[in-house]
Amino acid sequence: MTRIDAKFAELTAAGKKAFVAYVMAGDPDYDSSLEIVKGLPEAGVDIIELGLPFTDPMADGPTIQLAGQRALDNGMTLQRTLDLATEFRKTDDTTPIVMMGYYNPIYSRGVDTFLADAKAAGIDGLIVVDLPPEEDSELCIPAQAAGMNFIRLATPTTDDKRLPKVLQNTSGFVYYVSITGITGAAEAEATDVGPEVARIKASTDLPVIVGFGINTPEKAQKIASVADGAVVGSAIVSQIGAGKSTAEVLAFVKSLADGAHRA
C-alpha cells in the first residue's frame, strides 16, 4: 500500500473528501518553494502535487508556464526537485507526494535511474501528461513495479470507448480534468462534473479527484461534493507569482482545503 492508498483509506474511514494542492517545485526559488511545501500539510493538504519544471509544458496555461519558467531561471532541475522532496521527507513521512510533469526530463535521466531516485526521495506517484496508455511499457508499468502509483488523466473527451484504456493500468486515483483545454483556462461547474465522475466511478474502484478550473473555497466544496476530492493548482501558483508571503499563500491554501473538507 502506497502513502496515496493509505491516505484515501484514512479519508474514507473519516467520511472526508481529499484536498490536493499543486505547486511548482522551485517557484519562486528553491528555499521559498521548500518552505511552502513544508507548510502544506498543516494548511489541510491531503496530497501534494509537485510540479516538475519543464521548458515546453503543453497542458499548462500561462500561470503554471510562468511558474515553471521562474523555477528554471532560478536553477531548478529534476535533481533539485528530488532534493526538495528528500528534504520534505525529513520532517513528514506520511503526506503523499505526486510528481506531475512531462516525460522528457525523466527519459533524459533514464527510467530505471529516475524511478530508483524518485522512490528514494519519497515520491509516491507520477502524473506524466504526455505519455498515453499506449506507452505504458515506457514508464507506467515500471513505476508500478517500483511501488509507485501511476495516475492517469481522464477528460470530458474521454468517451466510453476510450475510458477502459485510460483506466487499465492506473492506480492511486483517477484525475478528472473538468474542462477542455489548459490549466487555469476556465471554471469547473459541479453540474457538469458530477455525471462525468459517476460515469468514471462506474468503471473503477479508484477514487476520482477533479482538477482544473477550481479557484475558490466555494468551488472546491462544490466540486468535492460530487467527487472524491478536488485539486487546486493555478489559483495557488498565482498567489506565489504575485509575490505573496509564505504565510499568505498557506492561508489561501487553508481556505481552499477547508472548502473541500466541508463537502
C-alpha positions in Angstrom: 0.0 0.0 0.0 1.4 3.4 -1.0 1.0 6.6 1.0 -1.6 7.6 -1.5 -3.6 4.4 -0.9 -3.2 4.9 2.9 -4.4 8.5 2.7 -7.6 7.6 0.8 -8.3 4.8 3.2 -7.9 7.2 6.1 -10.2 9.8 4.4 -12.8 7.3 3.6 -12.9 6.0 7.1 -13.4 9.6 8.3 -16.1 10.3 5.7 -13.9 13.1 4.3 -13.1 14.3 0.8 -9.5 14.8 -0.3 -7.9 18.2 -1.0 -4.9 18.1 -3.3 -2.7 21.1 -3.9 -0.3 21.6 -6.8 2.8 23.8 -6.6 5.7 24.1 -9.0 8.9 22.9 -7.5 11.4 25.8 -7.2 8.9 28.6 -7.6 9.8 31.3 -7.0 13.1 29.8 -5.8 14.2 26.6 -4.1 14.2 27.8 -0.5 10.8 29.6 -0.7 9.3 26.6 -2.5 10.5 24.2 0.2 9.0 26.4 2.9 5.7 26.4 1.1 5.7 22.7 0.5 6.6 22.0 4.1 3.6 24.1 5.2 1.0 22.5 3.0 0.0 19.5 5.3 -0.7 21.8 8.2 -2.8 24.0 5.9 -5.0 21.0 5.3 -3.5 19.5 2.2 -4.0 15.7 2.0 -1.9 15.1 -1.1 0.8 17.3 -2.6 1.3 17.5 -6.4 4.8 18.7 -7.0 5.3 20.2 -10.5 8.5 19.3 -12.3 9.6 22.4 -14.2 9.9 21.8 -18.0 10.6 24.1 -20.9 7.5 23.1 -23.0 4.6 22.4 -20.7 1.9 21.8 -23.3 -1.0 21.1 -20.9 -0.4 24.2 -18.8 -1.8 27.7 -19.1 0.1 30.9 -18.6 0.1 30.8 -14.8 1.8 27.5 -14.5 4.0 28.1 -17.6 5.4 31.2 -15.9 5.9 29.4 -12.6 7.9 26.7 -14.4 10.0 29.4 -16.1 10.7 31.2 -12.8 11.8 27.9 -11.4 14.1 27.1 -14.4 15.5 30.6 -14.3 16.5 30.1 -10.7 18.3 26.8 -11.4 15.6 24.2 -10.7 16.2 20.8 -12.2 14.9 17.3 -11.9 17.6 16.6 -9.4 16.8 19.6 -7.3 13.1 18.7 -7.4 14.0 15.3 -6.0 16.3 17.1 -3.4 13.3 19.2 -2.3 11.2 16.0 -1.8 14.0 14.4 0.1 14.2 17.5 2.4 10.4 17.5 2.9 10.6 13.8 3.9 13.0 14.6 6.8 10.0 16.0 8.8 7.0 14.4 7.1 6.9 10.7 6.3 3.1 10.4 5.8 1.8 13.1 3.3 1.8 11.6 -0.2 3.7 13.4 -2.9 2.7 13.0 -6.6 5.3 14.4 -9.1 3.5 15.9 -12.1 5.2 16.8 -15.3 6.4 15.7 -18.7 8.3 12.7 -19.9 11.3 14.4 -21.4 13.3 15.0 -18.2 12.6 11.5 -17.0 13.6 10.0 -20.3 16.8 12.0 -20.3 17.7 10.7 -16.9 16.8 7.2 -17.7 13.7 5.5 -16.5 15.3 3.0 -14.1 17.6 5.6 -12.6 14.8 8.1 -12.2 12.4 5.5 -10.6 15.1 4.5 -8.1 15.9 8.1 -7.3 12.3 9.2 -7.0 11.5 6.3 -4.7 14.4 7.1 -2.5 13.3 10.8 -2.4 9.9 9.7 -1.1 7.8 10.3 -4.3 4.6 8.2 -4.1 3.1 8.7 -7.5 3.5 10.1 -11.0 1.3 12.1 -13.4 3.1 12.3 -16.7 0.7 14.1 -19.0 2.3 13.4 -22.4 2.5 9.6 -22.0 -0.7 8.0 -23.3 -1.8 4.5 -22.2 -0.4 3.1 -25.5 3.1 3.8 -24.0 2.5 2.1 -20.6 5.6 0.0 -21.0 7.8 3.1 -21.1 7.1 4.3 -17.5 3.7 3.3 -16.1 4.3 -0.4 -15.7 8.0 0.0 -14.4 6.8 2.7 -12.0 4.2 0.4 -10.5 6.7 -2.4 -10.3 8.9 0.0 -8.3 6.0 0.6 -5.8 4.7 4.0 -7.2 1.2 4.8 -8.3 0.8 6.0 -11.9 -2.1 8.4 -12.1 -3.9 8.9 -15.3 -5.9 11.9 -16.5 -9.5 11.5 -17.9 -11.1 14.4 -19.6 -14.5 15.5 -20.9 -13.5 14.0 -24.3 -12.6 10.6 -22.8 -15.6 8.6 -24.2 -16.8 5.2 -23.1 -14.7 3.5 -25.8 -11.5 5.2 -24.6 -12.1 5.1 -20.9 -11.2 1.4 -20.3 -7.8 2.0 -22.0 -7.2 5.0 -19.7 -8.1 3.1 -16.6 -6.3 -0.2 -17.4 -3.0 0.4 -15.5 -4.0 3.5 -13.5 -3.5 3.3 -9.7 -3.8 5.6 -6.7 -6.6 7.7 -8.1 -8.0 9.0 -11.4 -7.5 12.7 -12.1 -10.6 14.0 -13.9 -9.8 17.2 -15.9 -13.0 19.2 -15.5 -12.7 21.3 -18.6 -11.3 21.0 -22.1 -8.2 23.0 -22.6 -5.2 24.1 -20.5 -4.9 24.7 -16.8 -6.4 27.9 -15.4 -8.4 28.5 -18.6 -12.0 28.2 -17.3 -14.0 27.4 -14.3 -15.3 24.0 -13.3 -19.0 23.5 -12.7 -20.3 20.8 -10.4 -23.4 20.3 -12.5 -21.2 19.3 -15.5 -18.6 17.4 -13.4 -21.0 15.2 -11.3 -22.3 13.0 -14.2 -18.8 12.5 -15.6 -17.4 11.5 -12.2 -20.3 9.0 -11.8 -19.5 7.6 -15.3 -15.9 7.0 -14.4 -16.7 5.5 -11.0 -19.0 3.0 -12.7 -15.8 1.6 -14.3 -13.3 1.7 -11.5 -13.0 1.4 -7.7 -10.3 4.1 -7.6 -11.1 7.5 -6.1 -11.8 10.2 -8.7 -10.3 13.6 -8.0 -11.3 16.6 -10.0 -8.9 19.4 -11.1 -8.6 22.4 -13.5 -10.9 25.4 -13.0 -11.2 25.4 -9.2 -10.1 28.7 -7.7 -12.2 29.5 -4.6 -13.2 27.6 -1.3 -16.8 27.6 -2.5 -15.8 26.0 -5.8 -13.6 23.4 -4.0 -16.6 22.5 -1.8 -19.0 22.1 -4.7 -16.6 20.0 -6.8 -15.5 17.8 -3.9 -19.2 17.2 -3.1 -19.6 15.4 -6.5 -16.2 13.6 -6.5 -13.8 12.1 -4.0 -11.8 15.3 -3.8 -10.6 18.5 -5.5 -7.3 19.7 -6.9 -6.2 23.3 -7.0 -3.1 24.4 -8.8 -3.3 27.7 -10.9 -5.0 29.7 -8.1 -2.3 28.8 -5.6 0.5 29.3 -8.1 -1.0 32.7 -8.9 -0.6 33.7 -5.3 3.1 32.7 -5.4 3.6 34.5 -8.7 2.1 37.7 -7.2 4.8 37.7 -4.6 2.6 36.8 -1.6 4.4 35.7 1.5 4.6 32.1 2.5 2.1 32.8 5.3 -0.3 34.4 2.9 0.0 31.6 0.4 -0.6 29.0 3.1 -3.6 30.9 4.5 -5.2 30.8 1.0 -4.5 27.1 0.7 -6.1 26.5 4.1 -9.3 28.3 2.9 -9.4 26.0 -0.1 -8.7 22.9 1.9 -11.5 23.9 4.4 -13.9 24.3 1.5 -13.1 20.8 0.1 -13.3 19.3 3.6 -16.8 20.8 4.1 -18.1 18.8 1.1 
